[in-house]
């Protein structure tokens, strides 16, 4: 059953409305974005979900960053108990290893699918073996709400399997297309943000439909 990651949460009422859903990962955006939160806001949302769950297991909490410094990460983690640092910038493998060592968190790296030969991308990815705990494939540019050519997924799946880490697919997913993706390519997980929004705000009905459709795929 595929992992479900909902990214870009901002509001306490959204947290309350989805607390009962089997969401595996929740992402908070600390990079510049209309979905950006402060460390304090993220900490409040994490505590809110803990209270709503009433002692039940919690999802893993991801922090989304672009080229952060160690000081920024330390400051964020003091207020927001994140489980995973998700890196979208030009961070290299050495930086990922240092984040893991210094903060004791998991690190996921995002790779963009561009209009080029995937051989170069896979060669770049090879340097991250042992430095990351998972990675995401996303449409070039990130946050575009557009899908990429899914036929390019399999070589990256093979690399992830050989490395023993999960691969999550992002980019333009929504309740209407996620079943097709999972049926055709069976990724380890899926990551959604704009695809479960209405007028720029998270939509509980869309989140519910997305989660239900992912979890119905076996």
C-alpha positions in Angstrom: 0.0 0.0 0.0 1.5 3.3 -1.1 2.6 6.0 1.4 0.5 9.1 1.4 2.3 12.5 2.0 0.2 15.7 2.2 2.4 18.8 1.9 1.9 22.5 2.6 -0.4 22.4 5.6 -1.0 25.8 7.1 -4.1 25.8 9.3 -5.2 24.2 12.6 -8.7 23.6 11.3 -7.3 21.6 8.4 -5.3 19.5 10.9 -8.4 18.8 12.9 -10.4 17.8 9.8 -7.9 15.3 8.6 -6.7 13.9 11.9 -8.6 10.6 11.4 -7.3 9.9 8.0 -4.5 7.3 7.4 -1.9 9.9 6.3 1.7 8.6 6.6 3.6 11.8 6.1 2.8 15.5 6.6 5.0 18.3 5.1 5.5 21.8 6.3 7.1 24.3 3.9 9.9 26.5 5.3 11.1 27.7 1.9 9.7 30.9 0.4 6.2 29.9 -0.9 2.6 30.9 -0.4 2.5 27.8 1.8 5.5 28.9 4.0 5.1 28.5 7.7 7.4 29.6 10.6 8.9 27.1 12.9 6.5 28.2 15.6 3.5 27.7 13.4 4.7 24.2 12.4 5.3 23.3 16.1 1.7 24.4 16.9 0.3 22.3 14.1 2.3 19.2 15.1 1.1 19.5 18.7 -2.5 20.1 17.4 -2.4 16.8 15.5 -1.0 15.0 18.5 -3.9 16.2 20.6 -6.4 15.3 18.0 -4.9 11.8 17.6 -5.2 11.2 21.4 -2.1 9.1 21.8 -2.5 7.2 18.5 0.5 6.9 16.2 1.4 10.1 14.3 2.6 10.6 10.7 6.2 11.5 10.1 6.6 15.2 9.9 8.7 16.6 7.0 10.2 20.1 6.8 10.7 21.3 3.2 13.8 23.5 2.6 15.7 25.0 -0.3 19.4 25.4 0.3 19.1 25.9 4.1 22.0 26.6 6.4 22.8 24.5 9.4 21.8 27.4 11.7 18.3 27.6 10.0 17.8 23.9 10.5 18.8 24.1 14.1 16.5 27.0 14.8 13.6 25.3 13.0 14.1 22.0 14.9 14.1 23.8 18.2 10.5 24.8 17.7 9.2 22.1 15.3 9.9 18.4 16.1 10.5 17.3 12.5 11.3 13.7 11.7 12.6 14.4 8.1 14.4 17.2 6.4 13.3 17.4 2.7 15.8 19.2 0.5 14.8 20.8 -2.8 17.9 22.8 -3.7 21.5 22.2 -4.7 22.4 20.4 -1.5 25.1 17.8 -2.1 25.6 14.4 -0.5 28.0 15.6 2.0 25.5 18.2 3.3 22.8 15.5 3.6 25.2 13.3 5.6 26.0 16.2 7.9 22.3 17.0 8.5 21.7 13.4 9.5 24.7 13.3 11.8 24.1 16.6 13.4 20.4 16.5 14.0 19.5 12.8 14.1 16.8 13.2 11.5 16.1 11.4 8.2 16.9 13.3 5.0 15.0 13.1 1.7 16.3 14.7 -1.5 14.1 15.9 -4.3 15.2 15.3 -7.9 13.5 17.1 -10.8 12.6 15.3 -14.0 13.9 17.5 -16.7 13.8 17.4 -20.5 17.1 15.5 -20.8 18.6 12.1 -20.8 18.0 10.4 -17.4 21.4 8.9 -17.5 22.9 12.1 -16.2 20.3 12.3 -13.4 21.0 8.8 -12.3 24.7 9.4 -12.3 24.1 12.4 -10.0 21.8 10.4 -7.8 24.5 7.7 -7.3 26.6 10.1 -5.1 23.7 10.1 -2.6 23.7 6.4 -1.9 23.9 6.0 1.9 23.5 9.8 2.4 19.7 9.9 2.1 16.8 8.0 3.6 14.5 8.5 0.6 13.9 10.7 -2.4 11.2 12.3 -4.4 10.8 12.7 -8.2 9.0 16.0 -9.0 8.3 18.0 -12.1 11.0 20.4 -12.9 10.5 23.7 -11.1 8.6 22.1 -8.2 5.2 23.3 -7.1 4.0 23.7 -10.7 0.9 21.5 -10.3 1.9 19.7 -13.4 2.8 16.1 -13.9 5.9 14.8 -15.6 6.3 11.9 -18.0 5.6 9.0 -15.8 7.3 6.6 -18.2 10.6 7.9 -16.9 9.9 6.5 -13.4 11.2 2.9 -13.7 15.0 3.5 -13.8 14.7 5.6 -10.6 12.5 2.9 -9.0 15.3 0.4 -9.7 17.9 2.6 -8.2 15.8 3.2 -5.1 15.2 -0.5 -4.7 18.9 -1.3 -5.0 19.7 1.5 -2.5 17.0 0.2 -0.1 15.2 3.5 0.2 11.6 4.6 -0.8 10.8 6.7 -3.8 7.9 9.1 -3.7 6.3 10.6 -6.7 5.2 14.3 -6.7 4.1 16.8 -9.3 0.6 17.4 -10.4 -1.1 14.6 -8.5 -4.7 14.8 -7.5 -7.6 12.5 -6.6 -8.4 12.0 -10.3 -5.0 10.8 -11.5 -3.4 9.2 -8.5 -5.1 5.8 -9.0 -3.7 5.6 -12.6 -0.2 6.4 -11.4 -0.2 3.7 -8.7 -1.9 1.1 -10.9 0.7 1.6 -13.7 3.9 2.2 -11.7 3.3 1.1 -8.1 5.5 3.7 -6.4 6.5 3.5 -2.8 4.5 6.7 -2.1 2.9 9.8 -3.5 3.2 13.4 -2.4 0.4 16.0 -3.0 -0.1 19.7 -2.3 -1.9 21.8 -4.8 -3.9 18.8 -6.1 -5.9 18.8 -2.9 -6.6 22.5 -2.7 -9.5 24.7 -3.8 -8.8 28.4 -4.3 -5.3 28.0 -2.8 -6.5 26.4 0.4 -6.4 22.8 1.5 -9.7 21.1 0.8 -10.7 18.4 3.3 -13.0 16.6 0.8 -10.2 16.5 -1.8 -7.6 15.3 0.8 -10.1 12.6 1.9 -10.7 11.5 -1.6 -7.0 11.4 -2.4 -6.1 9.3 0.7 -9.0 6.9 0.1 -8.1 6.3 -3.5 -4.4 5.7 -2.7 -5.2 3.3 0.1 -7.7 1.5 -2.1 -4.9 0.5 -4.4 -3.3 -2.8 -3.4 
